Amino acid sequence: MIRKAVIPAAGVGTRLLPATKSQPKEMLPVGRKPTIQYVVEEIHAAGIKEVLIITSQQKRAIEDHFDYDPSLVEWLQRSGKSLELINHLEMDVRLFYTRQSVPKGLADAIRMAKGFVGDEHFVVCLGDSIIYSDRPGSLLRRMMEVHEEKGAEATIAFETVEWEEVSRYGIAKPKGEMDDLFWVEDLVEKPSREEAPSNLAVAARYVFSPRIFEFIDKTEPGKGGELQITDSIRLMLRAGLPVLGVRLGEGERRYDIGNFQSYFEAFFDFSLSDPELGERFKRYVLRRLGLR
Ligand code: G1P
């Protein structure tokens, strides 16, 4: 049984400057909540109760967001406001934190979780991507299930992206038919459109066996001079270990907050589906676009 999750949230966020000059990209709001709250809620919905967040300098706001604040509670009570506004503090999840002080890449950040996970298989959810699902936690639950059932050493979520976007992501070469579930033959980090073996992009969710740490230790700096987890997984594949791919299914959608284009799309979609303001916002958009 998989009991632990790791959220790497140490990235510098240069693609989102100036918005991320002095605040973590994981704290950028999407609709009413900061991005990382959706990630923790997704992990909780999948039944995982122990979460390690890997942070870095300028990321203290993440810890503050999940910390109980007695003066805020008292103020809400005194002013007759609902405590529901901060009910993320009631989630039955234990959060742990550690820091990656020098930005050396995603693989190096994940390496910081070694002591936390011990000899257990574990989930990794990148803190700058929201997986929306009409059945919260569905993707992670499916990934954990097949990971255990098929005896994989790594299981990765994939989504089909536009060919123009392949150079932003890790891209898979599937073994044989590209089904909802497939074995991965190879992975390439941020290939050019010409080099890309497919348009199946790593969708920010992984399940790993603790053997990943052996391969992280052997990983050489890759794209951007950083230690890329894609390259560590590639070493696993070269060593003949089984790596599974799981495609996002119906009713599941990934929102990448790491660049402005998809951040804008995420904010737009979550605003449209806001239970209180969504309808009104939709009318506003239609009016603005001259469609009504
Ligand atoms: C990272 C991974 C990449 C993956 C992406 C998903 O890239 O290196 O393989 O497709 O996350 O969001 P980053 O966004 O950190 O550049």
Residues whose N, C-alpha, C, O or C-beta is under 5 A from the ligand:
A	BS01	G1P	R168 Y169 G170 V202 A203 A204 T230 G258
